Amino acid sequence: MTQKDDFDLREFLPYLLNQAAEISSQSFQRTYKGRYGMLRTEWRVLFHLAIYERMTAKDICEKAIMHKTKVSRAVQRLEQRRYLQRKPDEKDRRHEWLTLTSQGRAVYEDLRAHAQQHDQVLMQKLSTEEITVLRRALNALSQP
């Protein structure tokens, strides 16, 4: 196959970032999906609630940069599994506060240990300096 264009997709930063994200996520996906039958959005919602303790779905959308429909579905599935609970906001009934249940907290603790291990395995491919530069660069690119 011959290349008809001089644009090298393999060097296009958004493409590279997406490829790295997909490849680095696949083995962690086997963990959260295999152990708990979760989807990507579900573990992300679970982790946000564990870290921030009490959030609205809108808060999660903003922090996790996820679409409200996906967050809503993830919240519904996590609630069905009794990993989270909803409580209406007393001042504004249109909003509800989400928190993890003790069962949700236990799932988080288990997955967090696997996530930390997964992160360590990924970082073994890089030097200490590369890790520092990569994290700094990704944080800079993640700012709006």
Phi and psi in radians as a Rosetta constraint file:
Dihedral C 1 N 2 CA 2 C 2 CIRCULARHARMONIC -1.793 0.35
Dihedral N 2 CA 2 C 2 N 3 CIRCULARHARMONIC 2.624 0.35
Dihedral C 2 N 3 CA 3 C 3 CIRCULARHARMONIC -1.514 0.35
Dihedral N 3 CA 3 C 3 N 4 CIRCULARHARMONIC 2.228 0.35
Dihedral C 3 N 4 CA 4 C 4 CIRCULARHARMONIC -1.693 0.35
Dihedral N 4 CA 4 C 4 N 5 CIRCULARHARMONIC -0.135 0.35
Dihedral C 4 N 5 CA 5 C 5 CIRCULARHARMONIC -2.350 0.35
Dihedral N 5 CA 5 C 5 N 6 CIRCULARHARMONIC 2.564 0.35
Dihedral C 5 N 6 CA 6 C 6 CIRCULARHARMONIC -1.519 0.35
Dihedral N 6 CA 6 C 6 N 7 CIRCULARHARMONIC 0.029 0.35
Dihedral C 6 N 7 CA 7 C 7 CIRCULARHARMONIC -1.326 0.35
Dihedral N 7 CA 7 C 7 N 8 CIRCULARHARMONIC 2.081 0.35
Dihedral C 7 N 8 CA 8 C 8 CIRCULARHARMONIC -1.666 0.35
Dihedral N 8 CA 8 C 8 N 9 CIRCULARHARMONIC 1.735 0.35
Dihedral C 8 N 9 CA 9 C 9 CIRCULARHARMONIC -0.989 0.35
Dihedral N 9 CA 9 C 9 N 10 CIRCULARHARMONIC -0.619 0.35
Dihedral C 9 N 10 CA 10 C 10 CIRCULARHARMONIC -1.131 0.35
Dihedral N 10 CA 10 C 10 N 11 CIRCULARHARMONIC -0.277 0.35
Dihedral C 10 N 11 CA 11 C 11 CIRCULARHARMONIC -1.881 0.35
Dihedral N 11 CA 11 C 11 N 12 CIRCULARHARMONIC -0.018 0.35
Dihedral C 11 N 12 CA 12 C 12 CIRCULARHARMONIC -1.289 0.35
Dihedral N 12 CA 12 C 12 N 13 CIRCULARHARMONIC 2.077 0.35
Dihedral C 12 N 13 CA 13 C 13 CIRCULARHARMONIC -0.946 0.35
Dihedral N 13 CA 13 C 13 N 14 CIRCULARHARMONIC -0.836 0.35
Dihedral C 13 N 14 CA 14 C 14 CIRCULARHARMONIC -1.019 0.35
Dihedral N 14 CA 14 C 14 N 15 CIRCULARHARMONIC -0.646 0.35
Dihedral C 14 N 15 CA 15 C 15 CIRCULARHARMONIC -1.158 0.35
Dihedral N 15 CA 15 C 15 N 16 CIRCULARHARMONIC -0.803 0.35
Dihedral C 15 N 16 CA 16 C 16 CIRCULARHARMONIC -1.063 0.35
Dihedral N 16 CA 16 C 16 N 17 CIRCULARHARMONIC -0.772 0.35
Dihedral C 16 N 17 CA 17 C 17 CIRCULARHARMONIC -1.080 0.35
Dihedral N 17 CA 17 C 17 N 18 CIRCULARHARMONIC -0.736 0.35
Dihedral C 17 N 18 CA 18 C 18 CIRCULARHARMONIC -1.142 0.35
Dihedral N 18 CA 18 C 18 N 19 CIRCULARHARMONIC -0.754 0.35
Dihedral C 18 N 19 CA 19 C 19 CIRCULARHARMONIC -1.070 0.35
Dihedral N 19 CA 19 C 19 N 20 CIRCULARHARMONIC -0.809 0.35
Dihedral C 19 N 20 CA 20 C 20 CIRCULARHARMONIC -1.086 0.35
Dihedral N 20 CA 20 C 20 N 21 CIRCULARHARMONIC -0.728 0.35
Dihedral C 20 N 21 CA 21 C 21 CIRCULARHARMONIC -1.117 0.35
Dihedral N 21 CA 21 C 21 N 22 CIRCULARHARMONIC -0.786 0.35
Dihedral C 21 N 22 CA 22 C 22 CIRCULARHARMONIC -1.118 0.35
Dihedral N 22 CA 22 C 22 N 23 CIRCULARHARMONIC -0.826 0.35
Dihedral C 22 N 23 CA 23 C 23 CIRCULARHARMONIC -1.155 0.35
Dihedral N 23 CA 23 C 23 N 24 CIRCULARHARMONIC -0.744 0.35
Dihedral C 23 N 24 CA 24 C 24 CIRCULARHARMONIC -1.265 0.35
Dihedral N 24 CA 24 C 24 N 25 CIRCULARHARMONIC -0.358 0.35
Dihedral C 24 N 25 CA 25 C 25 CIRCULARHARMONIC -1.500 0.35
Dihedral N 25 CA 25 C 25 N 26 CIRCULARHARMONIC -0.417 0.35
Dihedral C 25 N 26 CA 26 C 26 CIRCULARHARMONIC -1.055 0.35
Dihedral N 26 CA 26 C 26 N 27 CIRCULARHARMONIC -0.768 0.35
Dihedral C 26 N 27 CA 27 C 27 CIRCULARHARMONIC -1.258 0.35
Dihedral N 27 CA 27 C 27 N 28 CIRCULARHARMONIC -0.583 0.35
Dihedral C 27 N 28 CA 28 C 28 CIRCULARHARMONIC -1.197 0.35
Dihedral N 28 CA 28 C 28 N 29 CIRCULARHARMONIC -0.571 0.35
Dihedral C 28 N 29 CA 29 C 29 CIRCULARHARMONIC -1.046 0.35
Dihedral N 29 CA 29 C 29 N 30 CIRCULARHARMONIC -0.692 0.35
Dihedral C 29 N 30 CA 30 C 30 CIRCULARHARMONIC -1.032 0.35
Dihedral N 30 CA 30 C 30 N 31 CIRCULARHARMONIC -0.567 0.35
Dihedral C 30 N 31 CA 31 C 31 CIRCULARHARMONIC -1.257 0.35
Dihedral N 31 CA 31 C 31 N 32 CIRCULARHARMONIC -1.021 0.35
Dihedral C 31 N 32 CA 32 C 32 CIRCULARHARMONIC -1.211 0.35
Dihedral N 32 CA 32 C 32 N 33 CIRCULARHARMONIC -0.564 0.35
Dihedral C 32 N 33 CA 33 C 33 CIRCULARHARMONIC -1.348 0.35
Dihedral N 33 CA 33 C 33 N 34 CIRCULARHARMONIC -0.760 0.35
Dihedral C 33 N 34 CA 34 C 34 CIRCULARHARMONIC -1.172 0.35
Dihedral N 34 CA 34 C 34 N 35 CIRCULARHARMONIC -0.722 0.35
Dihedral C 34 N 35 CA 35 C 35 CIRCULARHARMONIC -1.417 0.35
Dihedral N 35 CA 35 C 35 N 36 CIRCULARHARMONIC -0.615 0.35
Dihedral C 35 N 36 CA 36 C 36 CIRCULARHARMONIC -2.261 0.35
Dihedral N 36 CA 36 C 36 N 37 CIRCULARHARMONIC 0.017 0.35
Dihedral C 36 N 37 CA 37 C 37 CIRCULARHARMONIC 1.142 0.35
Dihedral N 37 CA 37 C 37 N 38 CIRCULARHARMONIC 0.436 0.35
Dihedral C 37 N 38 CA 38 C 38 CIRCULARHARMONIC -1.505 0.35
Dihedral N 38 CA 38 C 38 N 39 CIRCULARHARMONIC 2.718 0.35
Dihedral C 38 N 39 CA 39 C 39 CIRCULARHARMONIC -1.672 0.35
Dihedral N 39 CA 39 C 39 N 40 CIRCULARHARMONIC 2.923 0.35
Dihedral C 39 N 40 CA 40 C 40 CIRCULARHARMONIC -0.980 0.35
Dihedral N 40 CA 40 C 40 N 41 CIRCULARHARMONIC -0.781 0.35
Dihedral C 40 N 41 CA 41 C 41 CIRCULARHARMONIC -1.112 0.35
Dihedral N 41 CA 41 C 41 N 42 CIRCULARHARMONIC -0.586 0.35
Dihedral C 41 N 42 CA 42 C 42 CIRCULARHARMONIC -1.182 0.35
Dihedral N 42 CA 42 C 42 N 43 CIRCULARHARMONIC -0.789 0.35
Dihedral C 42 N 43 CA 43 C 43 CIRCULARHARMONIC -1.174 0.35
Dihedral N 43 CA 43 C 43 N 44 CIRCULARHARMONIC -0.576 0.35
Dihedral C 43 N 44 CA 44 C 44 CIRCULARHARMONIC -1.182 0.35
Dihedral N 44 CA 44 C 44 N 45 CIRCULARHARMONIC -0.717 0.35
Dihedral C 44 N 45 CA 45 C 45 CIRCULARHARMONIC -1.116 0.35
Dihedral N 45 CA 45 C 45 N 46 CIRCULARHARMONIC -0.805 0.35
Dihedral C 45 N 46 CA 46 C 46 CIRCULARHARMONIC -0.987 0.35
Dihedral N 46 CA 46 C 46 N 47 CIRCULARHARMONIC -0.822 0.35
Dihedral C 46 N 47 CA 47 C 47 CIRCULARHARMONIC -1.144 0.35
Dihedral N 47 CA 47 C 47 N 48 CIRCULARHARMONIC -0.707 0.35
Dihedral C 47 N 48 CA 48 C 48 CIRCULARHARMONIC -1.081 0.35
Dihedral N 48 CA 48 C 48 N 49 CIRCULARHARMONIC -0.746 0.35
Dihedral C 48 N 49 CA 49 C 49 CIRCULARHARMONIC -1.167 0.35
Dihedral N 49 CA 49 C 49 N 50 CIRCULARHARMONIC -0.621 0.35
Dihedral C 49 N 50 CA 50 C 50 CIRCULARHARMONIC -1.169 0.35
Dihedral N 50 CA 50 C 50 N 51 CIRCULARHARMONIC -0.701 0.35
Dihedral C 50 N 51 CA 51 C 51 CIRCULARHARMONIC -1.344 0.35
Dihedral N 51 CA 51 C 51 N 52 CIRCULARHARMONIC -0.766 0.35
Dihedral C 51 N 52 CA 52 C 52 CIRCULARHARMONIC -1.682 0.35
Dihedral N 52 CA 52 C 52 N 53 CIRCULARHARMONIC -0.133 0.35
Dihedral C 52 N 53 CA 53 C 53 CIRCULARHARMONIC 1.245 0.35
Dihedral N 53 CA 53 C 53 N 54 CIRCULARHARMONIC -0.874 0.35
Dihedral C 53 N 54 CA 54 C 54 CIRCULARHARMONIC -2.481 0.35
Dihedral N 54 CA 54 C 54 N 55 CIRCULARHARMONIC 2.093 0.35
Dihedral C 54 N 55 CA 55 C 55 CIRCULARHARMONIC -2.530 0.35
Dihedral N 55 CA 55 C 55 N 56 CIRCULARHARMONIC 2.826 0.35
Dihedral C 55 N 56 CA 56 C 56 CIRCULARHARMONIC -1.649 0.35
Dihedral N 56 CA 56 C 56 N 57 CIRCULARHARMONIC 2.879 0.35
Dihedral C 56 N 57 CA 57 C 57 CIRCULARHARMONIC -1.063 0.35
Dihedral N 57 CA 57 C 57 N 58 CIRCULARHARMONIC -0.647 0.35
Dihedral C 57 N 58 CA 58 C 58 CIRCULARHARMONIC -1.089 0.35
Dihedral N 58 CA 58 C 58 N 59 CIRCULARHARMONIC -0.732 0.35
Dihedral C 58 N 59 CA 59 C 59 CIRCULARHARMONIC -1.021 0.35
Dihedral N 59 CA 59 C 59 N 60 CIRCULARHARMONIC -0.759 0.35
Dihedral C 59 N 60 CA 60 C 60 CIRCULARHARMONIC -1.124 0.35
Dihedral N 60 CA 60 C 60 N 61 CIRCULARHARMONIC -0.753 0.35
Dihedral C 60 N 61 CA 61 C 61 CIRCULARHARMONIC -0.960 0.35
Dihedral N 61 CA 61 C 61 N 62 CIRCULARHARMONIC -0.789 0.35
Dihedral C 61 N 62 CA 62 C 62 CIRCULARHARMONIC -1.219 0.35
Dihedral N 62 CA 62 C 62 N 63 CIRCULARHARMONIC -0.804 0.35
Dihedral C 62 N 63 CA 63 C 63 CIRCULARHARMONIC -1.226 0.35
Dihedral N 63 CA 63 C 63 N 64 CIRCULARHARMONIC -0.715 0.35
Dihedral C 63 N 64 CA 64 C 64 CIRCULARHARMONIC -1.569 0.35
Dihedral N 64 CA 64 C 64 N 65 CIRCULARHARMONIC -0.136 0.35
Dihedral C 64 N 65 CA 65 C 65 CIRCULARHARMONIC 0.937 0.35
Dihedral N 65 CA 65 C 65 N 66 CIRCULARHARMONIC 0.999 0.35
Dihedral C 65 N 66 CA 66 C 66 CIRCULARHARMONIC -2.187 0.35
Dihedral N 66 CA 66 C 66 N 67 CIRCULARHARMONIC 2.642 0.35
Dihedral C 66 N 67 CA 67 C 67 CIRCULARHARMONIC -1.227 0.35
Dihedral N 67 CA 67 C 67 N 68 CIRCULARHARMONIC 2.516 0.35
Dihedral C 67 N 68 CA 68 C 68 CIRCULARHARMONIC -1.048 0.35
Dihedral N 68 CA 68 C 68 N 69 CIRCULARHARMONIC -0.582 0.35
Dihedral C 68 N 69 CA 69 C 69 CIRCULARHARMONIC -1.128 0.35
Dihedral N 69 CA 69 C 69 N 70 CIRCULARHARMONIC -0.743 0.35
Dihedral C 69 N 70 CA 70 C 70 CIRCULARHARMONIC -1.173 0.35
Dihedral N 70 CA 70 C 70 N 71 CIRCULARHARMONIC -0.701 0.35
Dihedral C 70 N 71 CA 71 C 71 CIRCULARHARMONIC -1.134 0.35
Dihedral N 71 CA 71 C 71 N 72 CIRCULARHARMONIC -0.744 0.35
Dihedral C 71 N 72 CA 72 C 72 CIRCULARHARMONIC -1.046 0.35
Dihedral N 72 CA 72 C 72 N 73 CIRCULARHARMONIC -0.774 0.35
Dihedral C 72 N 73 CA 73 C 73 CIRCULARHARMONIC -1.133 0.35
Dihedral N 73 CA 73 C 73 N 74 CIRCULARHARMONIC -0.725 0.35
Dihedral C 73 N 74 CA 74 C 74 CIRCULARHARMONIC -1.119 0.35
Dihedral N 74 CA 74 C 74 N 75 CIRCULARHARMONIC -0.748 0.35
Dihedral C 74 N 75 CA 75 C 75 CIRCULARHARMONIC -1.062 0.35
Dihedral N 75 CA 75 C 75 N 76 CIRCULARHARMONIC -0.773 0.35
Dihedral C 75 N 76 CA 76 C 76 CIRCULARHARMONIC -1.059 0.35
Dihedral N 76 CA 76 C 76 N 77 CIRCULARHARMONIC -0.793 0.35
Dihedral C 76 N 77 CA 77 C 77 CIRCULARHARMONIC -1.181 0.35
Dihedral N 77 CA 77 C 77 N 78 CIRCULARHARMONIC -0.698 0.35
Dihedral C 77 N 78 CA 78 C 78 CIRCULARHARMONIC -1.163 0.35
Dihedral N 78 CA 78 C 78 N 79 CIRCULARHARMONIC -0.615 0.35
Dihedral C 78 N 79 CA 79 C 79 CIRCULARHARMONIC -1.189 0.35
Dihedral N 79 CA 79 C 79 N 80 CIRCULARHARMONIC -0.721 0.35
Dihedral C 79 N 80 CA 80 C 80 CIRCULARHARMONIC -1.054 0.35
Dihedral N 80 CA 80 C 80 N 81 CIRCULARHARMONIC -0.577 0.35
Dihedral C 80 N 81 CA 81 C 81 CIRCULARHARMONIC -1.485 0.35
Dihedral N 81 CA 81 C 81 N 82 CIRCULARHARMONIC 0.001 0.35
Dihedral C 81 N 82 CA 82 C 82 CIRCULARHARMONIC 1.124 0.35
Dihedral N 82 CA 82 C 82 N 83 CIRCULARHARMONIC 0.608 0.35
Dihedral C 82 N 83 CA 83 C 83 CIRCULARHARMONIC -1.604 0.35
Dihedral N 83 CA 83 C 83 N 84 CIRCULARHARMONIC -0.355 0.35
Dihedral C 83 N 84 CA 84 C 84 CIRCULARHARMONIC -2.485 0.35
Dihedral N 84 CA 84 C 84 N 85 CIRCULARHARMONIC 2.853 0.35
Dihedral C 84 N 85 CA 85 C 85 CIRCULARHARMONIC -2.300 0.35
Dihedral N 85 CA 85 C 85 N 86 CIRCULARHARMONIC 2.668 0.35
Dihedral C 85 N 86 CA 86 C 86 CIRCULARHARMONIC -1.936 0.35
Dihedral N 86 CA 86 C 86 N 87 CIRCULARHARMONIC 2.461 0.35
Dihedral C 86 N 87 CA 87 C 87 CIRCULARHARMONIC -2.374 0.35
Dihedral N 87 CA 87 C 87 N 88 CIRCULARHARMONIC 2.235 0.35
Dihedral C 87 N 88 CA 88 C 88 CIRCULARHARMONIC -1.077 0.35
Dihedral N 88 CA 88 C 88 N 89 CIRCULARHARMONIC 2.522 0.35
Dihedral C 88 N 89 CA 89 C 89 CIRCULARHARMONIC -1.251 0.35
Dihedral N 89 CA 89 C 89 N 90 CIRCULARHARMONIC 2.210 0.35
Dihedral C 89 N 90 CA 90 C 90 CIRCULARHARMONIC -1.147 0.35
Dihedral N 90 CA 90 C 90 N 91 CIRCULARHARMONIC -0.505 0.35
Dihedral C 90 N 91 CA 91 C 91 CIRCULARHARMONIC -1.526 0.35
Dihedral N 91 CA 91 C 91 N 92 CIRCULARHARMONIC -0.478 0.35
Dihedral C 91 N 92 CA 92 C 92 CIRCULARHARMONIC -2.498 0.35
Dihedral N 92 CA 92 C 92 N 93 CIRCULARHARMONIC 1.739 0.35
Dihedral C 92 N 93 CA 93 C 93 CIRCULARHARMONIC -1.134 0.35
Dihedral N 93 CA 93 C 93 N 94 CIRCULARHARMONIC -0.192 0.35
Dihedral C 93 N 94 CA 94 C 94 CIRCULARHARMONIC -1.287 0.35
Dihedral N 94 CA 94 C 94 N 95 CIRCULARHARMONIC -0.312 0.35
Dihedral C 94 N 95 CA 95 C 95 CIRCULARHARMONIC -1.937 0.35
Dihedral N 95 CA 95 C 95 N 96 CIRCULARHARMONIC 2.688 0.35
Dihedral C 95 N 96 CA 96 C 96 CIRCULARHARMONIC -2.403 0.35
Dihedral N 96 CA 96 C 96 N 97 CIRCULARHARMONIC 2.561 0.35
Dihedral C 96 N 97 CA 97 C 97 CIRCULARHARMONIC -1.614 0.35
Dihedral N 97 CA 97 C 97 N 98 CIRCULARHARMONIC 2.368 0.35
Dihedral C 97 N 98 CA 98 C 98 CIRCULARHARMONIC -1.918 0.35
Dihedral N 98 CA 98 C 98 N 99 CIRCULARHARMONIC 2.353 0.35
Dihedral C 98 N 99 CA 99 C 99 CIRCULARHARMONIC -2.459 0.35
Dihedral N 99 CA 99 C 99 N 100 CIRCULARHARMONIC 2.718 0.35
Dihedral C 99 N 100 CA 100 C 100 CIRCULARHARMONIC -1.369 0.35
Dihedral N 100 CA 100 C 100 N 101 CIRCULARHARMONIC 2.554 0.35
Dihedral C 100 N 101 CA 101 C 101 CIRCULARHARMONIC -1.466 0.35
Dihedral N 101 CA 101 C 101 N 102 CIRCULARHARMONIC 3.043 0.35
Dihedral C 101 N 102 CA 102 C 102 CIRCULARHARMONIC -1.104 0.35
Dihedral N 102 CA 102 C 102 N 103 CIRCULARHARMONIC -0.600 0.35
Dihedral C 102 N 103 CA 103 C 103 CIRCULARHARMONIC -1.164 0.35
Dihedral N 103 CA 103 C 103 N 104 CIRCULARHARMONIC -0.739 0.35
Dihedral C 103 N 104 CA 104 C 104 CIRCULARHARMONIC -1.102 0.35
Dihedral N 104 CA 104 C 104 N 105 CIRCULARHARMONIC -0.689 0.35
Dihedral C 104 N 105 CA 105 C 105 CIRCULARHARMONIC -1.105 0.35
Dihedral N 105 CA 105 C 105 N 106 CIRCULARHARMONIC -0.697 0.35
Dihedral C 105 N 106 CA 106 C 106 CIRCULARHARMONIC -1.145 0.35
Dihedral N 106 CA 106 C 106 N 107 CIRCULARHARMONIC -0.708 0.35
Dihedral C 106 N 107 CA 107 C 107 CIRCULARHARMONIC -1.100 0.35
Dihedral N 107 CA 107 C 107 N 108 CIRCULARHARMONIC -0.781 0.35
Dihedral C 107 N 108 CA 108 C 108 CIRCULARHARMONIC -1.010 0.35
Dihedral N 108 CA 108 C 108 N 109 CIRCULARHARMONIC -0.836 0.35
Dihedral C 108 N 109 CA 109 C 109 CIRCULARHARMONIC -1.026 0.35
Dihedral N 109 CA 109 C 109 N 110 CIRCULARHARMONIC -0.734 0.35
Dihedral C 109 N 110 CA 110 C 110 CIRCULARHARMONIC -1.126 0.35
Dihedral N 110 CA 110 C 110 N 111 CIRCULARHARMONIC -0.868 0.35
Dihedral C 110 N 111 CA 111 C 111 CIRCULARHARMONIC -1.179 0.35
Dihedral N 111 CA 111 C 111 N 112 CIRCULARHARMONIC -0.585 0.35
Dihedral C 111 N 112 CA 112 C 112 CIRCULARHARMONIC -1.060 0.35
Dihedral N 112 CA 112 C 112 N 113 CIRCULARHARMONIC -0.748 0.35
Dihedral C 112 N 113 CA 113 C 113 CIRCULARHARMONIC -1.065 0.35
Dihedral N 113 CA 113 C 113 N 114 CIRCULARHARMONIC -0.729 0.35
Dihedral C 113 N 114 CA 114 C 114 CIRCULARHARMONIC -1.181 0.35
Dihedral N 114 CA 114 C 114 N 115 CIRCULARHARMONIC -0.660 0.35
Dihedral C 114 N 115 CA 115 C 115 CIRCULARHARMONIC -1.124 0.35
Dihedral N 115 CA 115 C 115 N 116 CIRCULARHARMONIC -0.747 0.35
Dihedral C 115 N 116 CA 116 C 116 CIRCULARHARMONIC -1.106 0.35
Dihedral N 116 CA 116 C 116 N 117 CIRCULARHARMONIC -0.729 0.35
Dihedral C 116 N 117 CA 117 C 117 CIRCULARHARMONIC -1.100 0.35
Dihedral N 117 CA 117 C 117 N 118 CIRCULARHARMONIC -0.778 0.35
Dihedral C 117 N 118 CA 118 C 118 CIRCULARHARMONIC -1.052 0.35
Dihedral N 118 CA 118 C 118 N 119 CIRCULARHARMONIC -0.763 0.35
Dihedral C 118 N 119 CA 119 C 119 CIRCULARHARMONIC -1.061 0.35
Dihedral N 119 CA 119 C 119 N 120 CIRCULARHARMONIC -0.751 0.35
Dihedral C 119 N 120 CA 120 C 120 CIRCULARHARMONIC -1.095 0.35
Dihedral N 120 CA 120 C 120 N 121 CIRCULARHARMONIC -0.713 0.35
Dihedral C 120 N 121 CA 121 C 121 CIRCULARHARMONIC -1.107 0.35
Dihedral N 121 CA 121 C 121 N 122 CIRCULARHARMONIC -0.784 0.35
Dihedral C 121 N 122 CA 122 C 122 CIRCULARHARMONIC -1.065 0.35
Dihedral N 122 CA 122 C 122 N 123 CIRCULARHARMONIC -0.727 0.35
Dihedral C 122 N 123 CA 123 C 123 CIRCULARHARMONIC -1.248 0.35
Dihedral N 123 CA 123 C 123 N 124 CIRCULARHARMONIC -0.296 0.35
Dihedral C 123 N 124 CA 124 C 124 CIRCULARHARMONIC -1.130 0.35
Dihedral N 124 CA 124 C 124 N 125 CIRCULARHARMONIC -0.323 0.35
Dihedral C 124 N 125 CA 125 C 125 CIRCULARHARMONIC -1.366 0.35
Dihedral N 125 CA 125 C 125 N 126 CIRCULARHARMONIC -0.208 0.35
Dihedral C 125 N 126 CA 126 C 126 CIRCULARHARMONIC -2.137 0.35
Dihedral N 126 CA 126 C 126 N 127 CIRCULARHARMONIC 2.729 0.35
Dihedral C 126 N 127 CA 127 C 127 CIRCULARHARMONIC -1.373 0.35
Dihedral N 127 CA 127 C 127 N 128 CIRCULARHARMONIC 2.902 0.35
Dihedral C 127 N 128 CA 128 C 128 CIRCULARHARMONIC -1.012 0.35
Dihedral N 128 CA 128 C 128 N 129 CIRCULARHARMONIC -0.743 0.35
Dihedral C 128 N 129 CA 129 C 129 CIRCULARHARMONIC -1.126 0.35
Dihedral N 129 CA 129 C 129 N 130 CIRCULARHARMONIC -0.752 0.35
Dihedral C 129 N 130 CA 130 C 130 CIRCULARHARMONIC -1.093 0.35
Dihedral N 130 CA 130 C 130 N 131 CIRCULARHARMONIC -0.688 0.35
Dihedral C 130 N 131 CA 131 C 131 CIRCULARHARMONIC -1.075 0.35
Dihedral N 131 CA 131 C 131 N 132 CIRCULARHARMONIC -0.804 0.35
Dihedral C 131 N 132 CA 132 C 132 CIRCULARHARMONIC -1.064 0.35
Dihedral N 132 CA 132 C 132 N 133 CIRCULARHARMONIC -0.823 0.35
Dihedral C 132 N 133 CA 133 C 133 CIRCULARHARMONIC -1.135 0.35
Dihedral N 133 CA 133 C 133 N 134 CIRCULARHARMONIC -0.767 0.35
Dihedral C 133 N 134 CA 134 C 134 CIRCULARHARMONIC -1.066 0.35
Dihedral N 134 CA 134 C 134 N 135 CIRCULARHARMONIC -0.849 0.35
Dihedral C 134 N 135 CA 135 C 135 CIRCULARHARMONIC -1.093 0.35
Dihedral N 135 CA 135 C 135 N 136 CIRCULARHARMONIC -0.727 0.35
Dihedral C 135 N 136 CA 136 C 136 CIRCULARHARMONIC -1.112 0.35
Dihedral N 136 CA 136 C 136 N 137 CIRCULARHARMONIC -0.778 0.35
Dihedral C 136 N 137 CA 137 C 137 CIRCULARHARMONIC -1.142 0.35
Dihedral N 137 CA 137 C 137 N 138 CIRCULARHARMONIC -0.760 0.35
Dihedral C 137 N 138 CA 138 C 138 CIRCULARHARMONIC -1.147 0.35
Dihedral N 138 CA 138 C 138 N 139 CIRCULARHARMONIC -0.667 0.35
Dihedral C 138 N 139 CA 139 C 139 CIRCULARHARMONIC -1.118 0.35
Dihedral N 139 CA 139 C 139 N 140 CIRCULARHARMONIC -0.692 0.35
Dihedral C 139 N 140 CA 140 C 140 CIRCULARHARMONIC -1.142 0.35
Dihedral N 140 CA 140 C 140 N 141 CIRCULARHARMONIC -0.757 0.35
Dihedral C 140 N 141 CA 141 C 141 CIRCULARHARMONIC -1.210 0.35
Dihedral N 141 CA 141 C 141 N 142 CIRCULARHARMONIC -0.383 0.35
Dihedral C 141 N 142 CA 142 C 142 CIRCULARHARMONIC -1.413 0.35
Dihedral N 142 CA 142 C 142 N 143 CIRCULARHARMONIC -0.137 0.35
Dihedral C 142 N 143 CA 143 C 143 CIRCULARHARMONIC -1.407 0.35
Dihedral N 143 CA 143 C 143 N 144 CIRCULARHARMONIC 2.398 0.35
